[in-house]
Amino acid sequence: MDNSAVWRSPDLGTQREITLAQGTIRYWERGQGAPIVFAHGWLANANLWRKIVVPLAKDFRCIVPDLPFGSHLLPLNENADLTPAGCGALIADFIAALGLNDATLVGNDSGGAYSQIATAAHPERIGRLVLNSCETPYDQFPPPAFIGLKQAAQSDEVLGNALQVLRDRGFRKTPQGYGFLIKHPIDDAASDSYALPILSDGRILRDAAKAMRSASETYVQAAGQKLIAGFDKPVLFLWSPEDKFFPLESARRYAGELARARVELIEDAYSFTPEDQPEILARHIAAFCRE
């Protein structure tokens, strides 16, 4: 695989691997203290959190996996379940395999949808939940703007062909690429690491296509119902008023129905808030984890 596809920021910490029933997950760890696990979404990877880890690792143990959503480097087993329920189970199994108790789980974009599913299925493994610009039970999964990915992913070959445009860094900056996900310019190394793995290995494409074609809001709705009915641990919604895909009103409605939840706004950002406003996001997460 091209070097530009495999780059991971040294700020993420020490690279490690752990083998689950679904396959081997590569992750990075930095800092000591109460554990925080970070879950990115489609066509992103651990690099999404590189600017968050630096300030948080002063007081917390930051654990950042590459999840199998198209920008990862280690393909899972061919029979791995990557339906939304399977992706939630993967996150919960990863946390359990690390022997973590009462971890804080932070999910962004579709990683937030999967984090809700993981938490609803295994609430005993999660001490706090942070949802950052993601699907709620009141939104489509994927959002309407990305329904084309789900449709293309019915065939690995069709999805791979459709994503060839991501080889062009200029295209990635447009609204048809990452332009409505990331408000402010990011470095080419991170951009390449998001876009190129799925174009470089058919097994990576296979994993991502499985996740994308099975996406459905019904899984998030079922998870949300369980969380509303019985999850009494703290939940923090970190949302941008400018988000193009995840309505603020959905976050506020959901927070109002959960037992212990609140919404905090992060200005001057789109959905990939860890790229646009990492310092503000880190401060909110740190304060939440200390409460």
Phi, psi and omega in degrees: 000144181302142181303327181291341178275335188262355184298134170229138185298135174296343178294343181289339179105212185276130178280135178222169175222148176219138183259124177251176177301329183280341183143188183267132178251127173268137180214169181235147184223136179209137176093172178226158181122201179299136185281139172236125179251133185247132181238114176273177180248202184299144175052040171216174180208196184304331181302336179305330187258008188300325182274348178275322185297321186304305179289326184286330184292349176294332185231351186224158175269107184265126184236118192232099179275154162275114179266156193277060185244024171112342179244015179272172184243339179252109179294148176280176174300149185301330183265011181299137179278114179240026164295168176306320177296321179292322178292322175297318179296322179300315179295315180295321179293322177299313179297317180294319182296332177278357178071029184273142174237134178057041177290150167274126179252126181244121181236135178241143175057220180297338172298333175288322175298312180294328179293323175295319179295318178298316182292320179295324181283327184222066183297338181291342182269349187243127178266327179212152181232129175244122178248120185240106176047078185211176176294143170244176177297352183254013182236159173285148176229109002283168176302156183308324181295341183247013180297334178298328177295315179298318181294315180295327185287356173298339175230127178302317183296316180296317179297315180301318178294320182295330184268002179301334180297341181289350175296335182273113180300325179296318178298322182301334183277351181276164177301334179284344176259246178257006191297332177262003173261325184238117185281320185252150183302143174242164181292150182298327182298316178293316180301315178299320182293334176283317193270331193269330183303319182295339179266356189249346186210121182298334179286326174293317176301317179302313180301310184296319180297321178299316180293316186290317185287341180264357182300137179200140180293344181299327179291319180290322177298316180295319178296317180299320179299318178294318181293318179296322184284329190216359182267111185252017178267164186293140176230131179241126174260121177247112193227146173263129175298340181268002183305133184274343191236334186241104188296134177299324181296330177292318178298316181294319178298313181297314179300323180292340182264342178279158186292319186219078184221153174210163180246132172240139182265143176236112185280163173059048181207157170251207187294322179277067182303325178298338174276318188278320184220062186295322183293317179293318179299316180297320180297318179297317181294317180299314180297319180297319183288341180269348185294000000 
